[in-house]
Amino acid sequence: MELFVFVVAAAMVLGGAIGVITRSNPVHAALSLVLTLFGIAVMFVSHDAQFLAAVQVIVYAGAIVVLFLFVIMLLGVDRTEDVNIEPITVQRPLALIVSAGVVGIVIAAVVSSRELLGRPVGGLDKTTLSAPDANIRQLAREIFGNNVFAFELTSVLLLVAVVGTVLMARRVKSNGAGK
Amino acid sequence: MSSLFAIDPLLEDGLLWTPLLIILIKVLVVFVVGLVATMLMVWFERKVIAGMQNRVGPNKAGPWGLLQTLADGTKLFFKEDLIPERADRLVFRLAPYLVLVPAFLAFAIIPLGGDFRDGKGGIVTLFGHETRLQLADPPVGVLFALAISAIAVYGIMLAGWSSGSKYPLLGSVRASAQMVSYEAALGLSLAAVLIVSGTLSTAGIVNLQSSIGNWNIVATGFVPFFIFMIAATAELNRPPFDLVEAEQELVGGFNTEYSSIRFALFFLAEFMNTITMSALIVTLFFGGPQPISIGDTTLDIPLLPNAIEGTVWLLLKVLVFLYIYVWFRATLPRFRYDQLMDLGWRILIPASLGWFMLLAAQRVGRDAGWDQTVVTLSTAIVLIVGYVLLQLAYKVSRANREQDGASF
């Protein structure tokens, strides 16, 4: 049963990922991304991380990809692109090198830490996870208790990003009005 | 694998034939009840609104016009199914299902009955197996409903885009912007309920609301309920937030190019969502299938077993909200788009966030044994300061925009 769930979810993730890079229509690519995110949510559920799965669907599928689609529709780039014309000729060989490098690093990381995989590494207590609300309680203790400093730093980072975006968007406008 | 279904006591011994049969029956009942309820809801809305407008309403098909929806549905089935020439055919066909399926899925987590009295927790015995009268009680509970309503945006967005024409595209961008905006207020007022009840599970939330004083509408201090109600109405695209259906002013919305059964699916999903949302409101704020009781006295329906009585109470409470939704439609004029966005972003989201903070502070204060009046007062002062700062920010940004030459 677990193998079956894994195979189906993995097929969803990989199929979606291939779809993202092969579909020439941006909206179809975004929809493939949704498929990938759903596959990951299924994986989360099958590993007893139901809260992460719900957040994955609410935040990534429900908000971020919706924003992608918004931008695609508002900018009117929702037509099939002709990918044969390449304005910056170096970027394709460069992309090939970078992706090969990333794949190499990931494989190296997996190979070098092979013994550690599948071994419990602390954090959540798996034995009590089936109790009601245990998932969210344990996660909350970890985030707001043991790792509260990192959590607060992350939220400050997000806030800075938001303020920076607003500032950049405004400055361009007032310069234009000043001229 | 058993931990996947964990909370339903039915599945503790692994998958057996009888539990599997019970689950299948539950799925079938939820699906059929959903469909029939939708059919009756369309009739109910037309009949009630006709009464409010001094008309008769549907009265030809069946007794009191009850079968009118069936007749309309059959008619829509035999209409020509048009696909615009410039449509994205695959997505155009997919979109109605992306709206319909979430509408049905969200119904799965609503407790539809059961005996919640005397600490029984809504568990009933069917064929010698203990179970709950709800299709699923996932560990993420009501977050499931939020996730589902997040998915429902896709159907509307893609329906408008895939039509390949500009009015549906504009309509779908408008509708999905509305739904995404109000989802924040919806989630924040839901969080107020969660902080009071301390559990995510819908059965658990219902279980805690044993009498009117314990109902979450009282326990959360009324404000989250009103915010939730308004945000839910906007999320459903129902009047007064039904810009999607403003054919006269805005050339309709995302479904302009849809005809025949595909249009019927959108229509069905909308009414289905209204029922689901009413049931969710009842579950979250009004004790779901719990009987109405004040203090120790409980209104008991005689001759009915308690488990079935729960279903009757749920039905009655949901009917009240369905009636309120129809009443809204008959009474309130439609919002303009900028008014809609103002209400969502500048009033509902700050208000729900502030109220959430207040409840959280009280909760922390209670756990730490602080004086509740001091906690409430200091939180109120912080909230007032925050409100003043927010108003100042609006003023500054308005002045800046006017300096840039904007007229709004």
Interface residues (C-beta under 8 A of the other chain):
Chain A: M1 E2 N25 V27 H28 L31 V34 V45 S46 D48 Q50 F51 A53 A54 V55 V57 I58 A61 G62 A63 V66 L69 F70 M73 L74 D78 L129 S130 A131 P132 D133 A134 N135 I136 R170 K173 S174 A177
Chain B: M1 S2 S3 L4 A6 I7 D88 V91 P138 P139 V140 L143 F144 L146 A147 A150 I151 V153 Y154 M157 L158 W161 L169 S172 V173 S176 A177 V180 E183 T199 L200 S201 G204 N400 Q403 D404 G405
